[in-house]
Every structure is written in structure tokens, then in C-alpha cells.
Amino acid sequence: MTYELECQIEELRAELRNAVEPCERRQIETELELAQAELAQAMAELDGSVDAEPPF
């Protein structure tokens, strides 16, 4: 899962470098932030610093 997220992040970064329109840039930036947050969550779950189970 983390490999796919890392690939997605790299693709979004490439898209962002080539994006010209402000609306398109904002959309890609938002998608990039979400993918980075997902990757951070996945990495935290892998190293055990975050419990993968919901608190309830």
C-alpha cells in the first residue's frame, strides 16, 4: 500500500509542476496533501506508533 501511495505522490508532484491553471493547481495540491497524509498514517501504523483499530 505504501508503494502505491509513494507512486501516486510522485505522479501528483509531476502534475503539479506542469499545471498552469490556478484551479487545476489547487485541485492537485489538495490531492497531494491527502495522499501525503494517507502515507504518513500508513507509515505510522507500520511502525506501531499509531493503533490501526478505531478507539471504540
ChimeraX commands (.cxc) that place a marker at each C-alpha (Angstrom):
marker #1 position 0.00,0.00,0.00 radius 0.5
marker #1 position 2.75,2.44,0.83 radius 0.5
marker #1 position 4.47,1.82,-2.50 radius 0.5
marker #1 position 1.31,2.75,-4.38 radius 0.5
marker #1 position 0.91,5.89,-2.28 radius 0.5
marker #1 position 4.52,6.87,-2.92 radius 0.5
marker #1 position 3.98,6.41,-6.67 radius 0.5
marker #1 position 0.79,8.45,-6.53 radius 0.5
marker #1 position 2.59,11.25,-4.67 radius 0.5
marker #1 position 5.36,11.34,-7.27 radius 0.5
marker #1 position 2.79,11.47,-10.08 radius 0.5
marker #1 position 0.92,14.30,-8.36 radius 0.5
marker #1 position 4.16,16.24,-7.89 radius 0.5
marker #1 position 4.91,15.87,-11.60 radius 0.5
marker #1 position 1.39,17.01,-12.47 radius 0.5
marker #1 position 1.75,19.98,-10.14 radius 0.5
marker #1 position 4.99,21.04,-11.83 radius 0.5
marker #1 position 3.18,21.10,-15.19 radius 0.5
marker #1 position -0.12,22.60,-14.04 radius 0.5
marker #1 position -0.74,26.09,-15.35 radius 0.5
marker #1 position -4.27,26.99,-14.31 radius 0.5
marker #1 position -4.78,28.06,-10.67 radius 0.5
marker #1 position -7.89,25.88,-10.29 radius 0.5
marker #1 position -6.04,22.83,-11.54 radius 0.5
marker #1 position -3.08,23.59,-9.23 radius 0.5
marker #1 position -5.36,23.84,-6.18 radius 0.5
marker #1 position -7.03,20.53,-7.02 radius 0.5
marker #1 position -3.69,18.76,-7.44 radius 0.5
marker #1 position -2.32,20.35,-4.26 radius 0.5
marker #1 position -5.35,19.07,-2.34 radius 0.5
marker #1 position -4.96,15.57,-3.76 radius 0.5
marker #1 position -1.25,15.68,-2.93 radius 0.5
marker #1 position -1.91,16.70,0.67 radius 0.5
marker #1 position -4.43,13.87,1.08 radius 0.5
marker #1 position -2.04,11.30,-0.38 radius 0.5
marker #1 position 0.77,12.52,1.87 radius 0.5
marker #1 position -1.49,12.27,4.91 radius 0.5
marker #1 position -2.51,8.73,3.92 radius 0.5
marker #1 position 1.15,7.78,3.54 radius 0.5
marker #1 position 2.01,9.25,6.94 radius 0.5
marker #1 position -0.86,7.31,8.51 radius 0.5
marker #1 position 0.19,4.08,6.82 radius 0.5
marker #1 position 3.81,4.53,7.91 radius 0.5
marker #1 position 2.72,5.23,11.49 radius 0.5
marker #1 position 0.62,2.08,11.52 radius 0.5
marker #1 position 3.54,0.04,10.18 radius 0.5
marker #1 position 5.98,1.21,12.84 radius 0.5
marker #1 position 3.41,0.78,15.59 radius 0.5
marker #1 position 3.23,4.41,16.71 radius 0.5
marker #1 position -0.49,4.58,15.87 radius 0.5
marker #1 position -3.15,2.00,16.63 radius 0.5
marker #1 position -4.85,0.89,13.42 radius 0.5
marker #1 position -8.06,0.00,15.25 radius 0.5
marker #1 position -10.70,2.64,15.96 radius 0.5
marker #1 position -10.91,3.70,19.62 radius 0.5
marker #1 position -14.42,2.29,20.16 radius 0.5
marker link #1:1,2 radius 0.2
marker link #1:2,3 radius 0.2
marker link #1:3,4 radius 0.2
marker link #1:4,5 radius 0.2
marker link #1:5,6 radius 0.2
marker link #1:6,7 radius 0.2
marker link #1:7,8 radius 0.2
marker link #1:8,9 radius 0.2
marker link #1:9,10 radius 0.2
marker link #1:10,11 radius 0.2
marker link #1:11,12 radius 0.2
marker link #1:12,13 radius 0.2
marker link #1:13,14 radius 0.2
marker link #1:14,15 radius 0.2
marker link #1:15,16 radius 0.2
marker link #1:16,17 radius 0.2
marker link #1:17,18 radius 0.2
marker link #1:18,19 radius 0.2
marker link #1:19,20 radius 0.2
marker link #1:20,21 radius 0.2
marker link #1:21,22 radius 0.2
marker link #1:22,23 radius 0.2
marker link #1:23,24 radius 0.2
marker link #1:24,25 radius 0.2
marker link #1:25,26 radius 0.2
marker link #1:26,27 radius 0.2
marker link #1:27,28 radius 0.2
marker link #1:28,29 radius 0.2
marker link #1:29,30 radius 0.2
marker link #1:30,31 radius 0.2
marker link #1:31,32 radius 0.2
marker link #1:32,33 radius 0.2
marker link #1:33,34 radius 0.2
marker link #1:34,35 radius 0.2
marker link #1:35,36 radius 0.2
marker link #1:36,37 radius 0.2
marker link #1:37,38 radius 0.2
marker link #1:38,39 radius 0.2
marker link #1:39,40 radius 0.2
marker link #1:40,41 radius 0.2
marker link #1:41,42 radius 0.2
marker link #1:42,43 radius 0.2
marker link #1:43,44 radius 0.2
marker link #1:44,45 radius 0.2
marker link #1:45,46 radius 0.2
marker link #1:46,47 radius 0.2
marker link #1:47,48 radius 0.2
marker link #1:48,49 radius 0.2
marker link #1:49,50 radius 0.2
marker link #1:50,51 radius 0.2
marker link #1:51,52 radius 0.2
marker link #1:52,53 radius 0.2
marker link #1:53,54 radius 0.2
marker link #1:54,55 radius 0.2
marker link #1:55,56 radius 0.2
view
